[in-house]
């Protein structure tokens, strides 16, 4: 047994000959896992059929010969050549059918045992340190290629990872690092800084995760992504990326310009519905938008010994004579940051200060936070008893449904409107003006009021906002307040046409920073003509993107409300949002 273990362990550490063929062979094995049965000259089902036929044939032959010998009084131990061959065939088929029950069954029995033998000696070699990470990378192929492994085994209360069933292009250095991460001696979050290769770090972290959790990440892509671009700003400890399809709605005719609107979504019918709304707007002469306000907010919370002292700071900040000095301190944080207003509210001895400022083409959360910190440091000179509890006190209010955003606005406040011709309502939207007006009143206004909605006086504004945000690299979590919207519909021109509008007070978008610099999201911004910062007019790209979001919401509201009024919602979703594919055939 010991010699067998040693030989198996050596075989597991040395790459088999066919691994020298490189990535091409590895990709082939990813498509189809090799089995021992593949070495047979016949398919497995034909081999089984041959042995079944052989077994029953020789049994019939031997029973027939046995009966003849009994009748002729011939000794049973006297055998001729055909009987000897039949006995050998019987034994062979009997062993195959009854002893092993086929090759696949043998593989399932022998493979775990072989894996345990192979790894028993590897446990003693898994003493990896950070020094192994600093060795020169000797890999001959791109890192992360083919990191597919079977579930690990538990030996002596330790997780031991068996050799991959599928040949992998994995260097000895990477294997040692993976073992170190699995054991906990190397923190996963340090891989990028220690290796200096973000893609290799992601591949090693991914493989370590599979071994620790005993769950496969097959289906989560690793290749084809620039991991350097997200380092330190978009995502920590990556192991891959999620694919979301991007559809195009449009052209959206808004303020005299046409836009092809990218929408990243997995909801069937959403893009098609928005596209229909864009068509109705286009045929009616286009939509118009108005930017009412542009200012990001941040509201720190501070505490004093008394409510009177908190009120003193409130009066100080709201005094116009002090605003200039405070504004000068705030604006030092960035050449784009311009303080607009400070509104304060007191709760007992606690003071909440809501700063509002313009942030150029950036969404601006980091920018305004720096400015607020500068002001807090400045206020400590005259209000040394001020205790800063948090730079965000939820009076901002970020990523939460809040009345202050609904009333005061946050980010870009936009109104978008359009007059849809009665003929277009009938031919394109398949309904009529009166039905739409009535439905909007009872659903978006009365129904939302009955539900106690906060900023939710619309049909599905968040659907469009989320899809455009993901496609263009915005913060999806800010969909909460950005989708605050009230949809209004009114019959005009003696009831012949439909005036529809959306009012959105808190659209939080930017065209620089964050996810906007990723390749895919940057391409979508470029499609809209708002990529990056506008050098001629700071902030105009972000403001234009906000109006596009509002215009897209207008198209989505118009189409969904028409589908509801015409009773088309269920039929359209059954057509576009239900797959007719046979999942079992696809997966096989």
Phi, psi and omega in degrees: 000319182296317179296324179294321178296316182296318180293323179292320180297318178297321179295329182284331181276332179270132181293137178295159183304322186288348177288339180292348180285347170091204191292325183301315179294322179299318180295325177295320180290333176295326181286322181216119181288132179287142177233160177297329181294342179292343180281348180290147178290339180240156173303157185300320183292328177288322177298316177298319180297320179298315182290325175298312181297317180298317183299308183289331178291313181290328176298315178297317181297313182292322177295321179295315179295323179298316180296319180296320180294322178296318180294322184267004180059036177270135179301139184290336183278354177276115187238143172262180185298318182295324179289324177296316178297320180295322180294316177299318179295322178297313181298316182296313181291326179296315179298317182297312187279318186262327182280321186245340182056036175099160184294319181301322180293322178297317180300316182295334179276315188280331186298311179300321180296315179298322180295320180294319178298317185294331187261351183298320179279339182288337181299320182290340183264002187270035179267074184266143176233178180296340180296326179294334180287330185276357178294159180293135181290116183254014182290143183260354182226166179304140182293152175086000183284121173070058180260049181263128183223152173285168179301145179288162178256154177258114180233122181053042177066018177240147178280119180243123183270120179287162175299149181296136175289333178258130180305130181240151175267089188226118182286163179295324178298314179297320180298319179294321179294318179300315179299322179295321178292318180298320180286340180096001180283338175241113179297138182298325185287351181266357187299317182299315183288326182281322183273329184071016181221105187293322181292317178296321178298318179296320180294317179293317178298320180298313181294319178298321179297319179296321181288322181290314185274344185059034177235137182278143175256018177301130184107339175266110186295148173243316182286158174085021180225142179270095183286340176295328186289342182257355184297123175077006181213335185243318186203139178255152176050054181289149175232008182155198179211153182264135179267126176235124181293147179244121176253164182242127174250137178138188009286139175268116179270107186225125179053038177081004180237148179261137180231135169265111191269117177281134180227116178265113185203157172246010179266113177298147177085342184293311180293318180298319180293314179297324179297322178294321176297321177298322179296316180297320178295317182296316181291342180262007176102000177096169181251162178233147182230156177225128175270114184274325186203149178218101181194122175277154185234152171211135186229098176286160176241130179234159183229143177238177179285339181213161177292328179297319179292322177297320179293327179299318178292325177300312181295325180296314183289329183270358177284120181304332181291337180263346187297323184297315179295315179297318180298320180296318178296317182295314187290351178291343184291330182197150178287347178263342183281119178232111181294132182253306183214160170226119178243131186242151173218144184251137173230097185067235179262015179255141181239131177249123183246115182261103178274137176236131180212157173279151186226023180065221181270001176273152173299321162101006182297316179293321182297313182288330178295322177296317179297319179296320179297322177298318181292319179298320177295322179293319182293337180298339180294316182262342181232067183293340179276004180284128179253111181282112181279317180194145180288344172234119181250016178071009172269007183294299359241132190260130174062030177215144175289120184216141180295331182295324176289321181295324183268310185273334183088159177205133186078234180255129175258120189228142170241132179232134185220163178197147172255114181268125180296145181301323179296321178292322177302319182284313187279322184265315183270350173061036177212199180224163186298314183299319180295321180293317180297316180294316180297319180297320180294315185282329182267295189288331182260295183292313181300317179293324177295319178297328180278354183070034184294147176242100182076010184252044181266059183207175182275308180198048181303323183296332178301311183287318181301314181298316182295317179290322180298314181295320181293327186256009174080023176278174178279109183299331181294334180282002171300335182305304181270335180293335179270006170302125188198140171240123181261126181243138176225137183211138176283131180230172180055055180060034176081004183277324185244170184239123171264122181233141180214154172234133177245118186233103187277354189220054178275114184253101183222161174208160179244004173226154178083164177059223183283354182291340183272355176290150189302311184294314181291324178296324178295322179292321176295321179296324177299325180275352180080023183232027182290133174072195182271144176272114185284336181278321181221099184302127177095349185290328178294316179295321178294321178295321177298322179297320179291326177295320177300313180296318178296322178293321176297319178302316179296317180294320178297316182299316183288316181294317179298323178292320178297321178293317181295327182267358180072030184261354190300309184295317181297318182292321179289326176293331181279317188256342188246014178229120181283139177261005182286148174278106186298323181296323179287323180294316183291332180280000000 
